[in-house]
Amino acid sequence: MIESFRHIFSLGCKEIIGLFRDPLMVVLIIYSFSFNIYMGAKSAPEAISNAAIAVVDEDGSALSKRISDAFIPPLFLKPDRISRADIDRVMDEGRYTFVVVFPPSFQEKVMANDTPEVQVNVDATRMSQAFTGNGYIQQIINREVKSFLGGKSQNRPIYSAGMIIRNRFNPNLTKSWARAVSGLINNITMIALILTGAALIRERERGTLEHLLVTPVKPVEIMISKVWSMSLLVLVVTGFSLIMVVHQLLNVPIAGSFWLFMFGVLINLFTVTSLGIFLACFARDMPQLGILLILVLMPMQILSGGSTSQANMPEIIQFVMRFAPTTYFVEFSKAILFRGADFSLVWKTFLQMLILGGVYFFIALQRFRKSVAS
């Protein structure tokens, strides 16, 4: 037993030293856990900002002017006044993202308790601004109409109940918080798969794997050494990235226990590295491994629930994703980092992921033994 531990420790140290001798891998790790996470969180704006807007005011009333003046920075640039004949031309030229058209007798119809139509032309090629800005324009128009009608119409119903909305865990709905944590989760999974898979392929290409097999070292010891060494490296850079990049640079608060999250990351790394070795057993060289990683990694990241809730997905996809470690990783990461969950709330997720990791490890070990025997 002691001799086996010595083999595992020595082989693991060899893997770590070999990784640091590969400058491309070192650069990839540094980039993935620093610049990639920061740029991913900051690449898209939190909301619409300085959107170009024009107004066609065919009414010329106090209400239409009031609504036009409500489109103010930082959401919108100061509205330009154009004529109806210019709408198609300026939209074709891409000068404005939004063109709001107030029809004749707009205020008169509003005062008469009628429902006039306000036309909003949107340049949908600017998708990020188009979708969000359209909602803001509707809110601004409704708000200004209600404010204008205050005390001027006796026929409008007066509501005594108001709506108070409180956003828990992210009061300002800061999108960079979710993007930063999602980026960290995706990079942990990606790097762990790449490192373990590449370590096995590299030894096979260099012929060192055959040299190890003629020594007293067992296949299970080789596999465990790769799992613990690559997991340790990813665990260290994960802790650094979470504190320095996510928490310090991006100002994402950590509501729960840092060490509880790292314990969950360790369980996840055991599962993911076992999966990486399993995939490497099917690949003959690095290009084949890269193709396999793309086919496995992309669905795992997209369907894990990090960006889109799994509740909105078909039931068959939800069932299949219960066998993916990223599903549990996203689940406990959000619970600990955002909701401040303690061990009593996440232990079931940890246990499920540990069982899944054990299954992956056993399957990978059987496949690894067959591959080295052939």
N, C-alpha and C positions, 0 to 999 in steps of 0.2 A: 504493500500500500504506500509506504513512504517512497519507495523507488518510483512508483507511478506518479505521485505528486511532484517528484523531482523532474520527471520527464515533462509533465504538463507545464511546470513553471519555466523550465529551460526553453521549451519550444515556444511558449508565449513570449518570453523575452526576445527570442530570435525574431518573431513576427514584428514586434514593436521596433526593434533596431532596423529590420529590413524596410519597414514603412518609412522611417525617417531618412532612409537612403534614397527614397523615391521622391524627388522634389515636386513632381507634378501632383502626386497624391497629397503632399503637405499643403501645396497651394490650394488645391481643391477643398480641403478641410477648412483652411483658414477663410477662404472666400465664402463657403457655404454657411458658416456659422457667424459671419460678421457682415460683410457687404451685401450678400444676397438677402439676408433677413431684413436689414435696414432698408435697402432699396425696395424690397417687396412691400414693406409696410408703408413707405412714403411715396410709392410710385403713383398711386391714384389719389386724387384729392378727397378730403373728408366729405365734401359736398360740392354743389355747383359753385363756381367762383368766376366772377367777371364775365358772365355770359353776354354775348352781343344780342341786343334786342331792339326791335323797331316797333313803332305803333302807327296804325292807320286809324285816325280819329275822324270818322264821318259824322259824329254826333256833335262834337265841340261843346259838350255840356260840362258842368262842374263835376259831375260824377266820373265821366270818362277821363277828365284831366286829373282828378284825384287818384284814380287807379293808375294812370300812367306815371304819376309822380311817386307812386309806391314802389316802383321797380328801382331799387337803389343798390349801390355797392354794399357789401362785397359780393352779393349774389349775382347782381346784374350790373352791366355798364349803364350809363345814362341813356335812356331810350332816344332813338332818333325818330323824327317825324317823317313819314313817307306817305305817298299816295297809293291808292289801291292798284293803279296801273303799274307801279314799280315792284309789286310783290314778287312776281315770277322772276324778274330780272335779278333782284338782289338775292333771292334764294338760290338761283342758278349759279350766281357768282360766289356763293358761300360767305357773303358779308355778314349775315345774321343767323344765329341759331334759332331765334324765335321772332315771329312777326304777329302781333296781336291786333285784331281788327275789331273796332267798336262800330256797330251798324248805326244808321240814322235812327233818331228817336230812342236811343238806348235808355237814357235817363227817364224819358217820359213813360216808357213801357215798364220800367222798374217801379216807378211811383204808382203806376196803375195796377200794381200787383200782377203784372204779366211776367212772362219768362223770356226775355230777349236772348238771342244767341250771340256769344262772343267767339269769333273765330280765332284759333291759335294755330299758326303755321309753324311746324317744327322741322328742322333739318335733322332727320334721324340718322344721318351718317356720323354725327357726333353723339354716339350712343350714351356715353357716360353723362353728358350734360342734358341730352334730350329727355331721357326718362325722368331724372330727378327734377330738372327745371320745369317740366310740364306740371308736375305736382305742386311745385312752389307757386307757379302762376295761378293755378286754380285756387290755392289757399289765399293768395293775395287778393284776387278778385272777390272771392266770397267774403273775406274779412272787411274789405273796403265798402262793399255793398251793404253789409250788415251795419257797419259803423255809420254810413251815410243815412240809412233808414232809421236810425235811432231817434225816436221822437217825431219823425216825419210821416209815419204811416200808422194809423190806428187799426188797420186791418191785419197787421202781421201778428202772429202769436208770440207771446213773450214766455220764454222758458225760465223757470225758476231754479232748475237744477243745472249745475255746471259739471264739467269733466276735469278731473285732476289726474294727470298721468305722471307716474313716478317710474323711472327706469332703474331697475336694480342691477347691480354688478357692473354697469357701464352707464353712469348717469347722463353723460353727454353724447352717448352713442358714437364714441370715437372708433372709427373703423380700423385705424391703425393698430389698436389693441388686438382685435381678432386676427388681423392679417399677420401680425408679428408672431403670435402664438402658433397660428396655422403654419407659417413658414418654418418655425423652429421644429414643429412636429414632422413636417415633410422632409426637412433636411436630415433629421436624426434617422428616419427610416431609410432615406436614400443612401446616406454615407455608410450606414451599418451594412446594408446589402452590398454596396460596392466593395467595401474593404474586405469583408469575409470572402465574397466570391472571387475577387481579384487575387487575394492571398493564395487561394487554392489553385487557381488557374496559373498563377505565376510560378508556383512550385512545380506544377505539371510540365510547363513549357521549359523550365530550366533543368528538369530532370532530378531535382532534389527530393521530390516525393518518392521516387523509386529508391533513392539512397536511404531514406528514412524507413522504408518498409523492410529493408534487410537488417535493420537494427532491432533491438528488443522492444522498440516503441510500438504500441498497439494503435490501430486506426482510431479507436475512441479517444485515446490520449491526444492524437494529432488534432482531432476535431474539437475537443474541449479547449486545447491550447489556443486555437484560432478564435473560439467564442469568447474566452475571457480576455484575451489581449485586445481584440478589436472593440469589445464592449467597454473595456476600461478607457481606451482612447476616446471613444465617442462620449462616454459619460463625463470625462473631464472637460472636453470642449463644450458640452451641453451646459454644464454648470457655469462655465465662463460666459457663454453666450447669453444665458438667461439673466445673469446678474448685470453684466457690462453693456450688452446690446439691448436686450428687451426691456430691462428694468431701468437702467441708467440713461441710455441714449434715447430710447423711445418712450420713456416715462410710463411704462405699463406697470400698474401696481400688482404686487403678488399678494393676493388675499390669504392664501393658505400657507402651509408649511413647505419651505424649500426642500427640506430633507425628505419629506413624504413624497413630493413630486419626483425627486431623484431616485427614490426607491422604486417608484413605478416605472421610471425610465429604465432602470436596471432590468426589471422583469421584461419590459418590452424589448430591450436589446437582446436578451437571451432568446426570445422568440424570433426576432428579425434575423439575427446572425445565423440561427439554425436554418431559417428559410434561405438565406444567402448561400450557405454551403450546399443545400439541396439543389438549388438552381445551378450552381457551379458544377455539380456532378453530371449535368446534362449537356454542358457546353464543352467544346473541344478547345476553344481559344477565346481571347478577349472579345473579338467582334460578336461571336455567338452569345457570350455572356451579356454583352450590352443590349442585344436584341431581346433576350429573355427578361432582363431587368426592366426594359421599357414596357413590355407586354404585361408584366406583373405590377410594376410600381405605379404606373399611371392610373389604372382602375382603383388600386388601393387608396391612392391619395384623393381622387375625385369623389369616390363613393364612400369615404370613411365618415362623412358627416361633419368635416371641418368647415366647409364652405356652404354646403346645402344640407339641411336636416334630412336624416334618413327616413323620418316619418313621411316625407313627401315622395319617397321612392316606391316603386312597386314592391310587393311583398316578397317576390322571389329574389330581388336584389338584396333586400334586408336580410333574408335568410342566408344567402351566400356570403354576405359581408360579415356575418357572425363568425366566420372562419378566418377572417383577416385581422391581424394584430392591430392595424391602424384604427379599427373601430373602437376597440377598448382604450387605445392610447388617447384618442381624441376625447373620449368620454371622461376619463379620469383627469386629463389635463385641464379641461375647462372647469371641472368640478373643483379641483384644488386651486388653480391659479386665479380663477375669477370668482367662484362662489365661496371659497374658503373652506371646502369640505375637509373633514378630518378622516382618520383611518376607519372609523365606524361606518362611514358612508361610501367608502371606495373599496373596502376589502373584498367584496364580491367581484368587482371588476378585476382587481389584482388576481384573485383566485382563478377566474375564468381565463385570464391571459396566461397565467402560469401553467394551467392545464393545457392550453393550446400550444404553449412553448414546448412542453414536454412531448406532446404528440409530434410537433415539427422536428424536434431533436431526434426522436426515435426513428422517424421516417428518413430523415437526412442521414442518420448513422447507418441504417440498412443500405441506403443507396450508395453511400460513400464506401462501404465495405465491398459492395459489388463492383464499383468502378475501379477500385484499386486492385481487386482480384483479377479483373480482366486486363 
